[in-house]
């Protein structure tokens, strides 16, 4: 089954769901129905989100299931979060308390908890705070 369209293919305007029908008994319901936040996801991102939920949010389990490094799973998760509109891409996550400053950022990068772009942003922020 195809996913719900959010935008008009002709003008790009927002579409609204106005009719639902049952394939079994052919009952139809009309009105204005809201799509869910998950309708924003591409098919690939929706499949990733479903796998993530099956793994109960365990990134290490996702790493094993997908056969990719921890950092790749985290990066893909960040992309899905951005696609849902929860945070803008490239936004550096807040540093946890007691992260050890510059060394802590570099350690997190080495462990694959953050990507290089995020590490650079965090290091720049630390530099600004120190000036």
C-alpha positions in Angstrom: 0.0 0.0 0.0 1.3 3.5 -0.8 2.0 6.0 1.9 -0.2 9.1 2.5 0.9 12.1 0.4 1.6 15.2 2.4 1.9 17.7 -0.4 -0.1 18.4 -3.5 1.8 17.1 -6.5 0.6 20.1 -8.6 1.2 23.1 -6.4 3.0 21.8 -3.3 0.2 22.8 -0.9 -0.6 20.8 2.2 -3.0 17.9 1.6 -5.7 16.8 4.1 -7.2 13.4 4.4 -10.9 13.6 3.9 -12.2 10.1 3.2 -11.4 6.7 4.6 -12.9 3.4 3.2 -13.0 -0.2 4.3 -11.8 -2.7 1.7 -13.8 -5.4 3.3 -17.3 -4.0 3.6 -16.9 -0.8 1.5 -18.0 1.4 4.3 -16.8 5.0 3.7 -16.2 7.7 6.3 -15.7 11.4 5.3 -14.3 14.2 7.4 -10.9 15.8 8.1 -8.4 13.4 9.4 -4.8 14.2 10.6 -1.8 12.2 9.4 0.7 11.1 11.9 4.3 12.4 12.3 5.5 9.1 10.9 3.8 9.8 7.6 6.6 12.3 7.0 9.2 9.5 6.8 10.5 8.1 3.5 10.0 4.3 3.1 13.6 3.6 4.0 13.4 5.8 7.1 10.2 4.2 8.2 11.8 0.7 7.9 14.7 1.9 10.0 12.4 3.3 12.6 10.5 0.0 12.8 13.7 -1.9 13.2 14.9 0.5 15.9 11.7 0.0 17.8 11.9 -3.8 17.4 15.4 -3.5 18.9 13.9 -1.5 21.8 16.2 1.4 21.0 19.3 -0.6 21.4 21.8 0.9 19.0 24.3 -1.9 19.5 21.6 -4.4 18.5 20.9 -2.3 15.4 24.6 -2.4 14.6 24.5 -6.2 14.6 21.2 -6.4 12.7 22.2 -4.0 10.0 25.9 -5.0 9.9 27.1 -1.4 10.0 29.3 0.4 12.6 27.8 2.0 15.6 28.5 5.5 14.2 26.6 4.7 11.0 23.5 3.6 13.1 23.7 6.8 15.2 24.1 8.9 12.1 21.1 7.2 10.4 19.0 7.7 13.6 19.9 11.4 13.6 18.7 11.6 10.0 15.4 10.0 10.9 15.0 12.3 13.9 15.6 15.3 11.6 13.2 13.9 9.0 10.5 13.8 11.6 11.2 17.5 12.4 12.4 16.9 15.9 15.8 18.6 15.5 17.6 20.3 12.6 20.4 18.5 10.9 23.9 19.4 12.0 22.7 20.5 15.4 25.2 19.3 17.9 23.7 17.4 20.8 24.3 18.9 24.3 27.4 17.6 26.0 26.7 15.4 29.0 27.7 16.8 32.4 31.3 16.1 33.3 32.3 15.1 29.7 35.8 16.3 30.3 35.7 19.1 27.8 37.9 18.7 24.7 39.2 15.3 25.7 35.6 14.1 26.4 34.5 15.2 22.9 37.5 13.4 21.3 36.8 10.2 23.4 33.1 10.3 22.3 34.3 10.6 18.7 36.7 7.7 19.0 33.9 5.5 20.5 31.6 6.4 17.6 29.1 8.1 19.8 29.2 11.3 17.7 30.3 12.0 14.1 33.2 14.2 13.0 30.9 17.2 12.2 29.3 17.1 15.6 32.7 16.8 17.3 33.9 19.9 15.4 30.8 21.8 16.4 31.2 20.8 20.0 34.9 21.7 20.0 34.1 25.1 18.5 31.5 25.7 21.2 34.0 24.8 23.9 36.5 27.2 22.4 33.9 30.0 22.4 32.9 29.3 26.0 36.6 29.4 27.0 37.3 32.8 25.4 
